[in-house]
Amino acid sequence: MITYWALRAARAVAAAGLGVDACVHLNLASLYAEGGGTISEGLLFRAEAAIAIVAALAIAVSARRAACLGALAVARPPGPARRSDQAMTRSE
């Protein structure tokens, strides 16, 4: 059986990882904010950072299942590369 302290440590590591995710997204948001549309990639990066901060606080403060599932949804691994990204790297 997993002990209380092991679960607490896992939550702390997850909250720290979400904090790093939020910092990275906030730092990169300015690079992508140059679009002229209403919703730019910079705005999406800032939204992702805000959601990661909320999830990190939720998992740090609460041990509820909903907080853990929300953090899991935010901290998903990156998906496969898009075909356009693969085509660009092959042509260079």
C-alpha positions in Angstrom: 0.0 0.0 0.0 1.3 3.4 -0.9 2.0 5.5 2.2 0.7 8.9 2.9 4.1 10.5 2.5 4.7 8.9 -0.9 1.4 10.3 -2.2 2.3 13.7 -0.8 5.7 13.6 -2.5 4.1 12.5 -5.8 1.7 15.5 -5.6 4.6 17.8 -4.8 6.6 16.6 -7.9 3.5 16.9 -10.1 2.9 20.5 -8.8 6.5 21.4 -9.4 6.3 20.0 -13.0 3.2 22.0 -13.7 5.0 25.1 -12.3 7.8 24.5 -14.8 5.3 24.0 -17.6 3.6 27.3 -16.7 7.0 29.2 -16.6 8.0 27.8 -20.0 4.6 28.7 -21.6 4.8 32.2 -20.1 8.4 32.7 -21.4 7.5 31.5 -24.9 4.2 33.4 -25.1 6.0 36.6 -26.2 7.6 34.8 -29.1 4.3 33.8 -30.5 2.3 36.9 -29.7 3.1 38.6 -33.0 0.0 37.3 -34.9 -2.5 40.0 -35.9 -5.6 37.9 -35.2 -7.9 38.1 -32.2 -6.6 34.8 -30.8 -2.9 34.5 -31.3 -0.6 31.6 -30.3 0.8 33.9 -27.6 -2.7 34.1 -26.0 -3.0 30.4 -26.2 0.4 30.0 -24.5 -0.7 32.3 -21.7 -4.0 30.4 -21.3 -2.1 27.1 -21.0 0.2 28.7 -18.4 -2.8 30.0 -16.4 -4.4 26.5 -16.5 -1.2 24.9 -15.4 -0.9 27.3 -12.5 -4.4 26.6 -11.3 -3.8 22.8 -11.7 -0.6 23.0 -9.7 -2.3 24.9 -6.9 -5.2 22.5 -6.9 -3.0 19.5 -6.6 -0.7 21.1 -4.0 -3.6 22.1 -1.8 -6.1 19.3 -2.3 -5.7 15.5 -2.5 -9.0 15.1 -4.1 -9.4 12.8 -7.2 -10.8 15.7 -9.3 -7.7 17.8 -8.6 -5.4 14.9 -9.6 -7.4 14.2 -12.7 -7.4 17.8 -13.7 -3.6 17.9 -13.2 -3.3 14.8 -15.3 -5.3 16.4 -18.1 -3.1 19.5 -18.1 0.2 17.6 -17.9 -0.5 15.4 -20.8 2.5 14.3 -22.9 3.0 16.1 -26.2 1.3 14.5 -29.2 3.1 13.3 -32.3 4.6 15.8 -34.6 2.3 17.2 -37.3 3.0 16.3 -40.9 3.9 19.8 -41.8 6.6 19.9 -39.1 8.0 16.6 -40.5 8.0 18.0 -44.0 9.8 21.1 -43.0 12.6 19.2 -41.3 13.1 16.9 -44.3 13.3 19.7 -46.8 16.1 21.6 -44.9 
